[in-house]
Amino acid sequence: MIIPNKTFKTFIFVLLLSFFCFSGFSQSETSTWKAQFAVGINSPSQTAFVSTFEAKPINFPTVHIGLQRMFSRNLGTKLDFGYNRLSNASNSPDFKVNYSRINAQVVYDLGSLIRLPQNYAIMAHAGPGFTFVKPLGEYTNNKESFLNAMAGLEFHYGISQGLSVFLDTSYIYAFSGDYDNVVDGFGTFNGNLLTATVGISISLSGCYYCE
């Protein structure tokens, strides 16, 4: 299923507008901007492939790039882009897929709920987004685009006031329908995706949490 270009542009506009509206809710000193970059692996739902096609259970790379705004110590929002490469298993016809997404998410620091050692933090994040899938090789006509919902956890370790490293695990749920014809599903993907990444979070406003 391919979402019309006009609908895609409208949805992206709404995502951007929502992100900047939430970002402007607070101007307190605890507000801080962060840039995030992470690299890792992904695991696709095998039920989303048509008969005879199967992806590797673990694929590389997965790349996440995001901009995050904390408008209080515990609550914030972020806009992030993700890229994932999927490729065929050994017992499947050859194919490669580029799976990309953009999401606007709410971010919540679980430190008020879970007691953690100093310099450690657990961040929960969730929000809607849009996925576009581009097959490579001979299946380039089987492009897919659909809405998604993403949720995950980030486990941070603070190296300094302005820098932390983190491990993120996320699940991306696809709001997609069945293929019109079986051949439309050859070498493409319209299912759910599990990702695990390691990354860095850099404060752009001087300190990670300004007291």
N, C-alpha and C positions, 0 to 999 in steps of 0.2 A: 504494500500500500504506500503510495506517494502522496504526501500532503501538498496541495497547491502552493505555488511560490508566494502568492499574496497572503495566504494563511500563515505561512512560515514567517514572513516579514512582520506580520501583525503580532505574532506570538513573541518573536524576539524583541520587538519594541516594548511589549508589555513586561517582559522579563527585565529589560534594562530600566524601565520606568519604576517598576516595583523595587528594584535594588537601590536606586538612588533616592526614592521616597523613604524607604526604611532607613537609609544611611543618614538622612537629614533629620531624623526624629530627635536626636540629642546632640548638643554641642558642649557637653561637659568635658572636664579634663581627663576623664577616664576613656574618652573616645580615642581610638587608634586605628590606623590603617595598616594592613599587613598584606604582603605579597607572598604567595605560596607556589612552590614548584615541587613536583613529586614524580617519581618514575617507579614502575613496578610491573606486575603481571595481571592477567585477567583469565577468567574461566567462564565461557558462555554456556547457556542452557542448551543441551543437545536436542531437546524436543522441538526447538525452533527451526531445525534444518529439515529439508525434505528428504525423502527416502534416498539412500545410498550416499548422501552427503553427511559428513561428520567432521567437526573441528577437533583440534588438539584440546585436551582437557585443561592444559595450562599454556597460555600464549604470551609472547613478549613482542613489542613493548606496550605498556600503558603509560600515558603521560597526562598529568593533571597540572593545569596552570590556573591560578585564581587570585582574585583581589577581595580581601575581607575587611569589613568595618565592624569593630566592636563599639557599640554605643552605650554599653555599660560593662561592668567587669564580667558579667555572666552571659549577656545576650548580644547577639550581633547578626550580621547577614553577610553573605558572600556571593559573588558571581564567578563561576569557574567554567573552564573549557576542558574537555577530556578527549584524548585520542587513544584508540585501541586498535591493534592489528590482530586479526584472527587468521589462522591458516589451517589447511586440511590435515586430518589425521592420516596415518599411513595406509589405512584400509578404505580411504575415501578418494573420489576424484579430486584432482588438483584444483585448488582455489585459494584465493586470498581476499580478505575483506578489510577495508578501512572503516572503522566504527567511530564516529565523532559525536560529541554532544555538547550542549551548553545548558547550564542549570543556574537558577537563582535559589539560594538556600538560606534557611534560618540556621544560625549557629548558637549553641548553648554550652557554656562551660559547666561541667558536672561537679566542679570543685565544691559547690555549696551543698551537694548531696553525698559526695564520697570523699572521705578523708584520705589525702594523698601526701607523700613526702614532699618537702620543699623542692621546687624546680620541676615537679611533675604536674601534668594536667591531662584531663580527658575531655575532649570536645565532641559533642553530638551535632550532627548536621542533617538536614532534610529539606527537600524542596522539589518543585516541578522543573521540567526541562524539555528539550527537544533533541531528538536523535536523527542523524542522517547517516545512512550506510551506503558505501560505495564499493561494489565488487571490482576486482581487478581482473586482467586477462580477458578471457572470452565471454565473461558474464557481466560486462560493464553496463548492459541495458537493464539489469535487474536491481536498480537502485531502490532504496527504501527510505522513508522518512516517517517519523511518528513521535507522539508525545511520550514522555517518560516521567517517572517519579524516582528520586534517588534518596537514599538514607545511608548514614554510616557513622563511624566513630574514628576519631583521631587521638592517638596516644602521644603526648608531647613530652619532651625533655628540654628544659631551658638551659642553653649554653651560656647566654648572657641576657641582659635586659632587652636586647633587641633581636635576639636570634634563638630559635628553637629547632630541633629536629623532631620529626614525628613519623609514626607508622599509621597509615590509614587503611581501613577496610570498609568497602562500600558495596551496596547492592543497588542495581539500576533495573527498575521494573519497566517493561515495555507495554505501552498501550497500543497494540497493533492487532490487525485482523489477519485472517487466513489469506493465502495467496489466491488470486483469481484462477490461475492455472498452475499445475505442478511445475511446469518449466519456468514460471516466474520466480520460483524459489531456488533454482539452480545457482549454486555458488554465492548465495547471499544469506542474510541473517536478519531476523526481526524479533528476537527474543530477549530474555533477561540476561544480565551480565553481573558477575561478581568480580570485584577488583581488589588488589592489595598493593599498596605503594609505600615507598619510603621517601620522605621529602624534607624540605626546609621551609620555615616560616620566618619572614624578615619583616620587622616593624619599619614602616615608612614614616612614622611620626615621632621618632626619638626614643621611645621605650615601649616594651611589650605591653605592660600595664602601668599606666601612670597613676601613682597614688595621690 
